[in-house]
Amino acid sequence: MAREELTRLTGNGNGNCNNDDCPNVYRASDGSIVVQGDADSTFLPPAGEGLVRIPESVLREAVRALGW
């Protein structure tokens, strides 16, 4: 899936995220949520899965954008 196929729920492009390199939350066309963040190695997830770390403020912004 290409990034262009995702709906960005967080970040407004102002500040230090102009290269889309900040933690963000996206919604895929099937309704699933895609999270971009710093890789985390707290534990080893199952094959095909990964852990990312995002600030609480990013998650709160995504929840507001979804109207939850």
N, C-alpha and C positions, 0 to 999 in steps of 0.2 A: 504494500500500500504506500502510495506517495504522500508526502506531507500535504500537498495541495488538496488531497481528498479528505483531509481532516478539518473539522471546525475548531478553531482555537478559542478556548473559553477564558483564558487568562492572559494577562499582559496586554499592554496597549501599544507596544512598540516605542514608547518613550523611555528614556533612561538608558540603561546599559544593556538592553536586550535586543538591540537592533539587528543582530546576526542570528536571532532565534536560538541563542545559546544559553538562555536562562531556563530554570525550571518552569514548565508549563503543563497545562492540562488540556487535552483535546477530546472531541467527541467524534467517533467514527460513524459512518453511514448506517451501520447496523445497530447503533445506540450504545456500543461499548465505549469505555473510557480509556484513553491512551495517556500515560503520564511520562513526561520528560524530566529527568532530574539527574542529580549526581549519583554515579554508581555507588552502591552500598554493599559491603561484604560482611554484614552482621552474622549471616549464616548462609550456607550454600543452598539455594532453592533447587527444586527439581529441574531436570533437563528441559530446556526450552523456555524457562522462566527466568526473570531477572528482578533484582531489587533496585529501587531508586529511592532517593531521599529528596523530599521537597519541603519547603517551609510551610508551616501551618497557614500562613497568610495566602499562599497560592491555592491551597485546598479550599479555604473559605471563599475565595474569589470565584472558584469554579462552581461551588455550591450555589452561590448567589446568581451566577450566570445561568445556571440550569433552573433556577426558581424553586429549589428544594427547600 
